[in-house]
Amino acid sequence: MQEEYDIVVIGGGLVGASFACALQRQGLRIAVVEQFDLLKTGHACYDDRSVALAYGTRVLFELIGVWERIAPEAAPIEKIHVSEQGGFGVTRLDHAQQGVEALGYVIENRLLGAALYRHLDDRLQMDFFMPAELSGFRRENDRVSVHFVHQGRECAASARLLVAADGAQSRVRDWASLRTTTKDYGQSAIVCNLTPEYPHESVAYERFTGSGPLAFLPLTDFAEAGQPAAPRCAVVWNMPHAQAQQMSVLDEGAFLQALQERIGYRLGRLLHRGKVNVYPLHLVKAETTVSPRVALIGNAAHTLHPVAGQGFNLGMRDAMALAELIATAAGRGEDIGGEALLQAYAQSRRQDHRRVIRVTDILAQLFTFQWPPLRLARNLGMLVTDTLPGCKTLLARSAMGLDGRLPGFRQ
Ligand SMILES: Cc1cc2nc3c(=O)[nH]c(=O)nc-3n(C[C@H](O)[C@H](O)[C@H](O)COP(=O)(O)OP(=O)(O)OC[C@H]3O[C@@H](n4cnc5c(N)ncnc54)[C@H](O)[C@@H]3O)c2cc1C
């Protein structure tokens, strides 16, 4: 006996859950199959990993009515300061010059996920299978039959569309025989949260160092039990694998000193560091994002280097573009998993994918070269960008995710 749905989503991570939020008022039957129990989010902790949301992503969350749940937990980025260690160039972006409340926001993944699931919980249009793991799927005429193991039991569901939001190692993508191109950057990202002496004043620092790009992102203050709230920044530091391994095992004092040498004293002394995590960095790009009855969104379609903080933002635009096409097709009584809709989705996302992947890929490599003429050109580039308002606006709009068409979907 198969349960019948309009859509089955594999993967209830940030992109899968955002997609479900976008469609929850469309009268469609949706199932979300997720291998971890994300409905139980646990308590926020100092070390939670975070994500920088572009301003354009905020606009999308507003359109689907979720932003007001996210906003109280999100730290605004009012200014961005880009520089190179030992260089003379600097580029500064300011929210006031761009006429927006903030250039972006930083929020812990756990809190963003919890806000999305609270929103989904309010309307009971959907079935969540968690923890559950996909075991296979088969296309049958105008439907797809999906098999998964939920709490140790074999389950089956049938749907008109299977949406793969199952991340970088997407099984759906592999089983649908959608080919990928991959690139190993030979780098890892060191990620941790830390407390500086001075408040961050909502400034994000992007600093290019000899070992790789380093980002200090403003986070909400955090209070350990019985302690007053202290300022907190999220650090993402990219460097060659071997160096990242060495850095990750340094004790707190040596680690903070190494960081302090790179960032300087803009934030005063670096006082405390939380747990350090290391992520190897690859580019994974699906050659096409659709196959019969299947669409890829988020990291299943593209996994990026984090240097520009664009992975989730790009995935959110996938989710919204697909949701917009589905809502329109459903309203007209058309097939929501048919070839026409899938091709329209793939076509609508191609340019944004190409552009963001290209820019991220260039940035990931550009600042690793220390050849003096290239350093000079980079620093001149930063200075010119800082002095020419037109260049600055172009850069700011790109960082805010506003340089392409935003899906116009509204609930
Ligand atoms: C160090 C670092 C920093 C980053 N910073 C930023 C940033 O500042 N801004 C930004 O926009 N992006 C950033 N990113 C990228 C961002 O984290 C990802 O793009 C985003 O989280 C992808 O979300 P997703 O839902 O597509 O995939 P995932 O988060 O990987 O979610 C996939 C989900 O599918 C589930 N799943 C997988 N396989 C199965 C299966 N077989 N059955 C059932 N469920 C399954 C998983 O459990 C998971 O919950 C960063 C990435 C890294 C590594």
PDBQT file of the ligand as one rigid body, heavy atoms in Angstrom, charges set to zero:
ROOT
HETATM    1  C1  LIG A 501      32.138  26.101   6.443  1.00  0.00    +0.000 C 
HETATM    2  C2  LIG A 501      30.912  26.477   5.657  1.00  0.00    +0.000 A 
HETATM    3  C3  LIG A 501      30.368  27.746   5.787  1.00  0.00    +0.000 A 
HETATM    4  C4  LIG A 501      29.251  28.109   5.029  1.00  0.00    +0.000 A 
HETATM    5  N1  LIG A 501      28.745  29.378   5.134  1.00  0.00    +0.000 NA
HETATM    6  C5  LIG A 501      27.706  29.746   4.361  1.00  0.00    +0.000 A 
HETATM    7  C6  LIG A 501      27.182  31.076   4.421  1.00  0.00    +0.000 A 
HETATM    8  O1  LIG A 501      27.653  31.892   5.200  1.00  0.00    +0.000 OA
HETATM    9  N2  LIG A 501      26.131  31.408   3.598  1.00  0.00    +0.000 N 
HETATM   10  C7  LIG A 501      25.595  30.502   2.734  1.00  0.00    +0.000 A 
HETATM   11  O2  LIG A 501      24.657  30.861   1.997  1.00  0.00    +0.000 OA
HETATM   12  N3  LIG A 501      26.042  29.229   2.672  1.00  0.00    +0.000 NA
HETATM   13  C8  LIG A 501      27.076  28.833   3.460  1.00  0.00    +0.000 A 
HETATM   14  N4  LIG A 501      27.525  27.544   3.409  1.00  0.00    +0.000 N 
HETATM   15  C9  LIG A 501      26.829  26.582   2.546  1.00  0.00    +0.000 C 
HETATM   16  C10 LIG A 501      25.544  26.070   3.215  1.00  0.00    +0.000 C 
HETATM   17  O3  LIG A 501      25.868  25.556   4.491  1.00  0.00    +0.000 OA
HETATM   18  C11 LIG A 501      24.911  24.979   2.354  1.00  0.00    +0.000 C 
HETATM   19  O4  LIG A 501      24.817  25.427   1.028  1.00  0.00    +0.000 OA
HETATM   20  C12 LIG A 501      23.497  24.653   2.836  1.00  0.00    +0.000 C 
HETATM   21  O5  LIG A 501      23.497  24.290   4.185  1.00  0.00    +0.000 OA
HETATM   22  C13 LIG A 501      22.954  23.491   1.998  1.00  0.00    +0.000 C 
HETATM   23  O6  LIG A 501      21.679  23.144   2.460  1.00  0.00    +0.000 OA
HETATM   24  P1  LIG A 501      20.927  21.864   1.836  1.00  0.00    +0.000 P 
HETATM   25  O7  LIG A 501      19.651  21.780   2.593  1.00  0.00    +0.000 OA
HETATM   26  O8  LIG A 501      20.917  21.961   0.350  1.00  0.00    +0.000 OA
HETATM   27  O9  LIG A 501      21.892  20.637   2.146  1.00  0.00    +0.000 OA
HETATM   28  P2  LIG A 501      22.252  19.968   3.560  1.00  0.00    +0.000 P 
HETATM   29  O10 LIG A 501      22.385  21.002   4.604  1.00  0.00    +0.000 OA
HETATM   30  O11 LIG A 501      23.415  19.063   3.309  1.00  0.00    +0.000 OA
HETATM   31  O12 LIG A 501      20.961  19.102   3.904  1.00  0.00    +0.000 OA
HETATM   32  C14 LIG A 501      20.695  17.865   3.279  1.00  0.00    +0.000 C 
HETATM   33  C15 LIG A 501      19.743  17.084   4.176  1.00  0.00    +0.000 C 
HETATM   34  O13 LIG A 501      19.402  15.865   3.529  1.00  0.00    +0.000 OA
HETATM   35  C16 LIG A 501      19.453  14.808   4.457  1.00  0.00    +0.000 C 
HETATM   36  N5  LIG A 501      19.732  13.567   3.714  1.00  0.00    +0.000 N 
HETATM   37  C17 LIG A 501      20.841  13.291   2.991  1.00  0.00    +0.000 A 
HETATM   38  N6  LIG A 501      20.736  12.077   2.417  1.00  0.00    +0.000 NA
HETATM   39  C18 LIG A 501      19.539  11.573   2.802  1.00  0.00    +0.000 A 
HETATM   40  C19 LIG A 501      18.870  10.337   2.537  1.00  0.00    +0.000 A 
HETATM   41  N7  LIG A 501      19.430   9.383   1.762  1.00  0.00    +0.000 N 
HETATM   42  N8  LIG A 501      17.651  10.137   3.096  1.00  0.00    +0.000 NA
HETATM   43  C20 LIG A 501      17.083  11.089   3.882  1.00  0.00    +0.000 A 
HETATM   44  N9  LIG A 501      17.684  12.285   4.152  1.00  0.00    +0.000 NA
HETATM   45  C21 LIG A 501      18.891  12.514   3.622  1.00  0.00    +0.000 A 
HETATM   46  C22 LIG A 501      20.562  15.199   5.427  1.00  0.00    +0.000 C 
HETATM   47  O14 LIG A 501      20.423  14.579   6.668  1.00  0.00    +0.000 OA
HETATM   48  C23 LIG A 501      20.386  16.712   5.512  1.00  0.00    +0.000 C 
HETATM   49  O15 LIG A 501      19.536  17.104   6.564  1.00  0.00    +0.000 OA
HETATM   50  C24 LIG A 501      28.651  27.164   4.149  1.00  0.00    +0.000 A 
HETATM   51  C25 LIG A 501      29.184  25.875   4.043  1.00  0.00    +0.000 A 
HETATM   52  C26 LIG A 501      30.304  25.536   4.784  1.00  0.00    +0.000 A 
HETATM   53  C27 LIG A 501      30.871  24.143   4.643  1.00  0.00    +0.000 C 
ENDROOT
TORSDOF 0
